[in-house]
Amino acid sequence: MFKANFLSSYTANKKVSVDGLIGNMMIIKGNISFEGGLNVDGKIIGNIEANSSSNSLLILSSTSQIKGIIKVPNIVINGRVDGDVFASGHLELSTKASITGNVYYSVLKMSAGAKINGSLVYKPNEQNPKLEHKNKSKNITKPIIPI
């Protein structure tokens, strides 16, 4: 296991195991599919995907460059992404994050200095069960909004 060289508030609050590392001098041409944790310091030309039902985490450091679509539940970006980003769990954009493409998120934390050239699209996680409350007097089902 590798220790991530870039820690965010998300990774600091969770016990995250980074199982893979793509080093600063590495260039990968092709698609990547993974589970667990992946830290990218280098360049990837291709799509990155993790199982949406997993708790996988992708960490892109300030030296990372991605040209492709990213579909990972939990993502921390501090580098450059040219392509759409899909995060069904937690998405954190740090100060050096630069995204050219649309960003689809469920939970977003964005630091001052992060740049997005595209649309921000809120997509609640469909895997979370919807809580409902039945009104006894009228048998009307109303959603419960957690506080």
CORUR-V258793 format. One record per pair of residues at least 4 apart in sequence whose ideal C-beta (glycine too) atoms are under 6 Angstrom apart, sorted by the first residue. I is the first residue (numbers start at 1). GAP is how many residues later the second one is. D is the distance in Angstrom with one decimal. If there is no record, write none. Layout:
I:GAP:D
I:GAP:D
//
This chain:
1:16:5.9
2:16:5.1
2:19:4.3
4:14:4.8
4:35:4.6
4:55:5.3
6:53:6.0
6:55:4.4
6:72:5.7
7:4:5.0
7:5:5.5
8:68:4.6
8:84:5.2
10:66:5.8
10:80:5.6
10:82:5.1
11:5:4.8
16:21:5.5
16:41:5.5
17:20:5.4
18:19:3.9
18:21:4.8
19:17:4.0
19:18:5.3
20:18:4.5
21:18:5.1
22:4:5.1
22:18:4.6
22:20:4.7
23:18:5.6
23:19:5.6
24:17:4.3
24:18:5.6
24:39:5.3
26:16:3.8
27:16:4.6
28:16:4.8
29:16:4.7
30:16:4.7
31:15:4.5
31:16:4.6
32:16:4.9
33:16:5.1
34:4:5.1
34:16:5.5
35:15:6.0
35:16:5.8
35:19:5.1
35:21:5.4
37:20:4.7
38:20:5.3
39:20:4.6
40:20:5.1
40:24:4.5
41:20:4.8
41:22:5.1
41:23:5.9
43:22:4.4
44:22:5.1
45:22:4.8
46:22:4.8
47:21:4.3
47:22:4.6
48:22:4.8
49:22:4.7
50:4:5.9
50:6:3.6
50:22:4.4
52:21:6.0
52:36:5.4
56:16:5.7
56:17:5.6
57:17:4.4
58:14:4.3
58:17:4.8
59:17:4.8
60:4:4.1
60:17:4.7
60:19:4.3
61:17:5.7
61:18:5.9
62:16:4.8
62:17:5.6
62:34:4.6
64:15:3.4
65:15:4.8
66:15:4.6
67:15:4.7
68:15:4.9
69:14:4.8
69:15:5.1
70:15:4.8
71:15:4.4
73:15:5.0
73:16:4.0
74:15:4.4
74:16:4.7
75:12:4.7
75:16:5.2
76:16:4.6
77:16:5.4
77:20:4.3
78:16:3.9
78:18:5.0
78:19:5.7
80:18:4.7
81:18:4.7
82:18:4.9
83:18:4.8
84:17:4.4
84:18:4.8
85:18:4.8
86:18:4.6
87:4:3.7
87:18:5.1
88:18:5.7
88:37:5.2
90:17:4.9
91:14:4.5
91:17:5.1
92:17:4.6
93:4:4.1
93:17:4.5
93:21:3.9
94:17:5.2
95:16:4.8
95:18:3.8
97:17:4.1
98:17:4.7
99:17:4.9
100:17:4.7
101:17:4.8
102:16:4.5
102:17:4.7
103:13:5.9
103:17:5.3
104:17:4.8
104:19:4.9
106:18:5.7
106:19:4.5
110:4:5.1
131:13:4.3
132:9:5.0
133:9:5.4
133:11:5.0
134:7:5.6
135:5:4.5
//
